[in-house]
Amino acid sequence: MRLPVLVALSLAAACAAKQPAAKPAAELRTVVEPANAQVQVDEQFVGAARVLAERPARLSLGKHRITIEAAGYFPHDLELDLPRGVTKVEVKLRPIPR
């Protein structure tokens, strides 16, 4: 009975060893005023700015288009070439005059 278990464990270990290594990731941390701003990367919502201040978004390395917006404020667009590790973006949105 132990032989099937050992064979299964050996196969599982061999499969795990053959999986490709995880690609290095970039991380985007945002510090935005107002904190309720929403963050999009490459036109996809990635989270609220206040959440990304504590838990950065994991992204692929390379160029990304970031849009930060909140109701009552002009949107802020930027393009970043994200390296490996954490990139911190600090933005203070400009209010729309009334």
C-alpha positions in Angstrom: 0.0 0.0 0.0 2.9 2.4 0.6 4.3 2.0 -2.9 1.4 3.8 -4.6 1.7 6.7 -2.2 5.5 7.0 -2.8 5.0 6.8 -6.5 2.4 9.6 -6.4 4.6 11.8 -4.2 7.6 11.2 -6.6 5.5 12.2 -9.6 4.1 15.3 -7.9 7.6 16.4 -7.0 8.9 15.8 -10.5 6.0 17.8 -12.0 6.6 20.7 -9.6 10.3 20.8 -10.5 9.5 21.1 -14.3 7.2 24.1 -13.9 8.7 27.3 -15.3 10.0 29.8 -12.8 7.7 32.6 -12.0 8.3 35.8 -14.0 9.7 38.6 -11.9 7.0 41.1 -11.2 6.7 44.8 -10.8 4.6 46.3 -8.0 2.7 49.5 -8.2 2.1 51.4 -4.9 -0.1 54.5 -5.0 -0.4 57.4 -2.6 -3.2 59.6 -3.9 -5.2 62.5 -2.6 -8.1 62.0 -2.5 -7.7 58.5 -1.1 -11.0 57.3 -2.7 -9.4 57.7 -6.2 -9.6 54.7 -8.5 -6.5 53.3 -10.3 -6.6 51.7 -13.8 -3.6 50.1 -15.5 -3.8 49.6 -19.2 -7.5 50.5 -19.1 -8.2 47.8 -16.5 -9.3 48.6 -12.9 -6.7 47.4 -10.5 -8.0 48.9 -7.2 -8.7 51.9 -5.0 -5.7 54.1 -4.3 -6.1 53.6 -0.6 -5.9 49.8 -1.0 -2.9 50.0 -3.4 -1.1 52.2 -0.8 -1.1 49.2 1.5 -1.1 46.3 -1.0 0.7 47.1 -4.2 -0.7 45.8 -7.5 1.5 43.1 -9.0 2.1 43.8 -12.7 4.3 42.6 -15.5 7.6 44.4 -16.1 7.6 47.1 -18.8 5.5 49.9 -20.0 2.0 50.5 -18.6 -0.5 53.4 -18.9 -1.8 54.4 -15.5 -5.0 56.5 -15.0 -6.0 57.8 -11.6 -9.4 59.4 -11.2 -12.0 60.4 -8.7 -15.4 62.1 -8.9 -15.0 65.9 -8.9 -11.3 65.8 -9.9 -9.4 65.9 -13.2 -8.0 62.5 -14.1 -4.3 62.0 -14.0 -2.6 59.9 -16.7 0.9 58.7 -16.8 3.0 56.1 -18.6 5.6 54.2 -16.6 8.2 51.7 -17.5 7.9 49.5 -14.4 11.1 47.7 -13.2 11.3 44.7 -10.9 10.3 45.7 -7.4 8.0 48.4 -6.0 7.4 51.6 -7.8 5.7 54.3 -5.7 3.5 56.9 -7.4 2.4 60.0 -5.4 -0.4 62.1 -7.0 -2.6 64.9 -5.7 -5.5 65.2 -8.1 -6.7 68.7 -9.1 -10.3 69.5 -8.2 -12.6 70.5 -11.1 -13.7 74.1 -10.5 -17.4 74.7 -9.9 
